[in-house]
Amino acid sequence: MAQRQDPLSELLGRWCSRAIMKIELASLCVGPQASVREAIALMDRNRCGFALVVDGDRHVVGTVTDGDIRRAMLANMDLQQPITDLLARKIGTRYERPVTARVGQESSVYLNLLKHHNLLYLPLLDETDRVAGLVGLDEFVPDETLSLQAVVMAGGRGSRLHPLTEDVPKPMLRVGDQPVLEIIIKQLRDAGIKQVKVTTHHKPEKITEHFGDGSHFGVELSYVEEGRPLGTVGGLGLLAPPKETTLVMNGDILTQVDFRAMLAYHREHQADLTMAVRQYDVNVPYGIVECDGPMVRGVTEKPVLGFFVNAGIYLLEPSVCRLIPNGQRFDMTELIQRVVGEGRAVVSFPIREYWLDIGQHEDYVQAQADSRHWHA
């Protein structure tokens, strides 16, 4: 008598079969001589944040993940370079060899590989070592709720946007047909985050009356009112200590950042605190002179200097949240310095998606223009 498969393995098997069938390989594969930017475009189209680098016979040469792209950005890699240059950067690291599995293996093998290597996707090979399909972690756990809560910092007065913020909190300024904070909360919901806390100070009733308990927006919403301004992160000190990773986000940011990718990156690097960063270029209108004492060693005419700046989105582990004092003014820069000073892991997560900090009037005008483009 044939041995009956246990219900869990049977269920996972059905999910795996669906995964192999539903993802078209053409949308995942790119040639070795394609540019990194072309790989990014492919990943954006397939919505997997993942690309398979294959040769003409469909043999896997390597894989490109969302994390690979962001690490390349931090290294100031030219995204017009071929993917082979990106793969070469992985030699000697734990990312060098792509993790694969055979088609037709037990579904538990796929799940174990995905979890052990902290992968979102696993390429499947046929008996000739050609890529034949892909299994995604989300196929094993459909409609997964992210195991983190979110805190949106919405207590600032927005003085630089006065008089627009005289009677309205800055996060309640409308972009298109909805407040910025509503856009943020819907994005968190769509990413699988169900528990959201909002810190308030200026005109808090404008926020609480609009959102209530969050049920109409698909989240569980609660509020923490700052009796006095507590800085960029001090409001978290008023909350009960969290038991899980916490996403902290400024309430005046418009972005299309992938929160799931950020969490995966955070876990991949075993970080205590992850800070989203954004490329910011400064055009110097003069020739920069390089001096060694009185001697001139070189002149660079009107250079463009690139920096990574704080993007106002963070992931904090519970042990980091406990460093925030209760009821005292405390800024995120102070918290980061404290965590770094303790020798703990603080990593940067570069944003390549749309991002705009609505801090000044010209930013608000830009946000309105961008919103019209989204709905075009």
Secondary structure in CASP SS format (residue, H / E / C, confidence):
PFRMAT SS
TARGET T0000
AUTHOR 0000-0000-0000
METHOD secondary structure of the structure
MODEL  1
M C 1.00
A C 1.00
Q C 1.00
R C 1.00
Q C 1.00
D C 1.00
P H 1.00
L H 1.00
S H 1.00
E H 1.00
L H 1.00
L H 1.00
G H 1.00
R H 1.00
W H 1.00
C H 1.00
S H 1.00
R H 1.00
A H 1.00
I H 1.00
M H 1.00
K H 1.00
I C 1.00
E C 1.00
L H 1.00
A H 1.00
S H 1.00
L C 1.00
C E 1.00
V E 1.00
G C 1.00
P C 1.00
Q C 1.00
A C 1.00
S E 1.00
V H 1.00
R H 1.00
E H 1.00
A H 1.00
I H 1.00
A H 1.00
L H 1.00
M H 1.00
D H 1.00
R H 1.00
N H 1.00
R C 1.00
C C 1.00
G C 1.00
F E 1.00
A E 1.00
L E 1.00
V E 1.00
V E 1.00
D C 1.00
G C 1.00
D C 1.00
R C 1.00
H E 1.00
V E 1.00
V E 1.00
G E 1.00
T E 1.00
V E 1.00
T E 1.00
D H 1.00
G H 1.00
D H 1.00
I H 1.00
R H 1.00
R H 1.00
A H 1.00
M H 1.00
L H 1.00
A C 1.00
N C 1.00
M C 1.00
D C 1.00
L C 1.00
Q C 1.00
Q C 1.00
P E 1.00
I H 1.00
T H 1.00
D H 1.00
L H 1.00
L H 1.00
A H 1.00
R H 1.00
K C 1.00
I C 1.00
G C 1.00
T C 1.00
R C 1.00
Y C 1.00
E C 1.00
R C 1.00
P C 1.00
V C 1.00
T C 1.00
A E 1.00
R E 1.00
V C 1.00
G C 1.00
Q C 1.00
E C 1.00
S H 1.00
S H 1.00
V H 1.00
Y H 1.00
L H 1.00
N H 1.00
L H 1.00
L H 1.00
K H 1.00
H H 1.00
H C 1.00
N C 1.00
L C 1.00
L C 1.00
Y E 1.00
L E 1.00
P E 1.00
L E 1.00
L E 1.00
D C 1.00
E C 1.00
T C 1.00
D C 1.00
R E 1.00
V E 1.00
A E 1.00
G E 1.00
L E 1.00
V E 1.00
G E 1.00
L H 1.00
D H 1.00
E H 1.00
F H 1.00
V C 1.00
P C 1.00
D C 1.00
E C 1.00
T C 1.00
L C 1.00
S C 1.00
L E 1.00
Q E 1.00
A E 1.00
V E 1.00
V E 1.00
M E 1.00
A E 1.00
G C 1.00
G C 1.00
R C 1.00
G C 1.00
S H 1.00
R H 1.00
L H 1.00
H C 1.00
P C 1.00
L C 1.00
T C 1.00
E C 1.00
D C 1.00
V C 1.00
P C 1.00
K H 1.00
P H 1.00
M H 1.00
L C 1.00
R E 1.00
V E 1.00
G C 1.00
D C 1.00
Q E 1.00
P E 1.00
V H 1.00
L H 1.00
E H 1.00
I H 1.00
I H 1.00
I H 1.00
K H 1.00
Q H 1.00
L H 1.00
R H 1.00
D H 1.00
A C 1.00
G C 1.00
I C 1.00
K C 1.00
Q E 1.00
V E 1.00
K E 1.00
V E 1.00
T E 1.00
T E 1.00
H C 1.00
H C 1.00
K C 1.00
P H 1.00
E H 1.00
K H 1.00
I H 1.00
T H 1.00
E H 1.00
H H 1.00
F H 1.00
G C 1.00
D C 1.00
G C 1.00
S H 1.00
H H 1.00
F H 1.00
G C 1.00
V C 1.00
E E 1.00
L E 1.00
S E 1.00
Y E 1.00
V E 1.00
E E 1.00
E C 1.00
G C 1.00
R C 1.00
P C 1.00
L C 1.00
G C 1.00
T C 1.00
V C 1.00
G H 1.00
G H 1.00
L H 1.00
G H 1.00
L H 1.00
L C 1.00
A C 1.00
P C 1.00
P C 1.00
K C 1.00
E C 1.00
T E 1.00
T E 1.00
L E 1.00
V E 1.00
M E 1.00
N E 1.00
G C 1.00
D C 1.00
I E 1.00
L E 1.00
T E 1.00
Q C 1.00
V C 1.00
D C 1.00
F H 1.00
R H 1.00
A H 1.00
M H 1.00
L H 1.00
A H 1.00
Y H 1.00
H H 1.00
R H 1.00
E H 1.00
H C 1.00
Q C 1.00
A C 1.00
D C 1.00
L E 1.00
T E 1.00
M E 1.00
A E 1.00
V E 1.00
R E 1.00
Q E 1.00
Y E 1.00
D E 1.00
V E 1.00
N E 1.00
V C 1.00
P C 1.00
Y C 1.00
G C 1.00
I E 1.00
V E 1.00
E E 1.00
C E 1.00
D E 1.00
G C 1.00
P C 1.00
M E 1.00
V E 1.00
R E 1.00
G E 1.00
V E 1.00
T E 1.00
E C 1.00
K C 1.00
P C 1.00
V E 1.00
L E 1.00
G E 1.00
F E 1.00
F E 1.00
V E 1.00
N E 1.00
A E 1.00
G E 1.00
I E 1.00
Y E 1.00
L E 1.00
L E 1.00
E C 1.00
P H 1.00
S H 1.00
V H 1.00
C H 1.00
R C 1.00
L C 1.00
I C 1.00
P C 1.00
N C 1.00
G C 1.00
Q C 1.00
R C 1.00
F C 1.00
D C 1.00
M H 1.00
T H 1.00
E H 1.00
L H 1.00
I H 1.00
Q H 1.00
R H 1.00
V H 1.00
V H 1.00
G H 1.00
E C 1.00
G C 1.00
R C 1.00
A C 1.00
V E 1.00
V E 1.00
S E 1.00
F E 1.00
P E 1.00
I C 1.00
R C 1.00
E C 1.00
Y C 1.00
W E 1.00
L E 1.00
D E 1.00
I C 1.00
G C 1.00
Q C 1.00
H H 1.00
E H 1.00
D H 1.00
Y H 1.00
V H 1.00
Q H 1.00
A H 1.00
Q H 1.00
A H 1.00
D H 1.00
S H 1.00
R H 1.00
H H 1.00
W H 1.00
H C 1.00
A C 1.00
END
